[in-house]
Amino acid sequence: GSKPNDFDIPGVQEHSLMFHDLVDIKLLKDLINKLKNGETKNNQLIIVGAGASGVELACKISDLLESKGEIHLVELGSRVLPQGKSFNQAQSERALNARGIRVHLETQVVAITARSVELKSLDDVNTPISLLPHSGLIWTTGSRAVFPAIIPDPPLINGKISIDSNLSVIGFENFLAIGDVACNKEFPCPSNAQVAIQQGVVAAANLSDSSGSKMLKAFEFEDFGEMLSLGIGNATITALGLTIAGPIAFQIRRLSYLTKMPNFSLRMRSAGSWIMNSTKKCKSMK
């Protein structure tokens, strides 16, 4: 339902790694290996966007590099995790600081080249554009809705299909839209997985009642909280009635993801893989 938004900034498409699909994962692994093995002239990695993806990537990559590279995290807002819970913001800042990750807040990306990025500080309009060299840049900020051609054109709000409280497209009959492609102007929701999952349940109920025999069900988002990985074996949680960070939060987060997997076989394979990896790490530390 969405793809990365480059905001028409020169060089983003040509010189950035995205974090959006499986192809991106292979390219990212190759870059980490090059940095870790010293195969680049400048062991400096830049991550643009300090939302959940940017913070999680910064911490995890820092742990994988084992101090063999410098990581810069660039954010347009005044704080990391700008849309996040305050507890998770504080824990994210703590994790980033502990790893020596350099955070550039209120900083705008002006242009990107194969070897550097032009940055503009928003603190002072008189501050000149600075040039930060890099051996790799990962773009994790912003997305835009993507949907097939619809005839006639549906009404849009900021590039998203306009829907009502029943998830029905405004001005259309028997036509629902959910997830990243949809927007309810009266009751906007964040663009995340738990919104789309909850909308899917309501959409299914309304589709089964499309004969008109019953009143369509209105969608009401229930915020179950927020969980973030903060590097290897560490996480922060503000959810499920918990406010907790550290190794215990990491295990709770994993268990929560297991319950979301579609079948028992996949849950068991994933759990087995995590146990084996943990065993290998323990042996390597002895």
Salt bridges, closest charged atoms under 4 A:
ASP30 OD2 - LYS26 NZ 2.82
GLU56 OE2 - ARG253 NH2 3.55
ASP63 OD1 - ARG99 NE 2.88
GLU70 OE1 - HIS72 NE2 3.18
GLU93 OE2 - ARG79 NE 2.68
ASP223 OD2 - LYS85 NZ 2.79
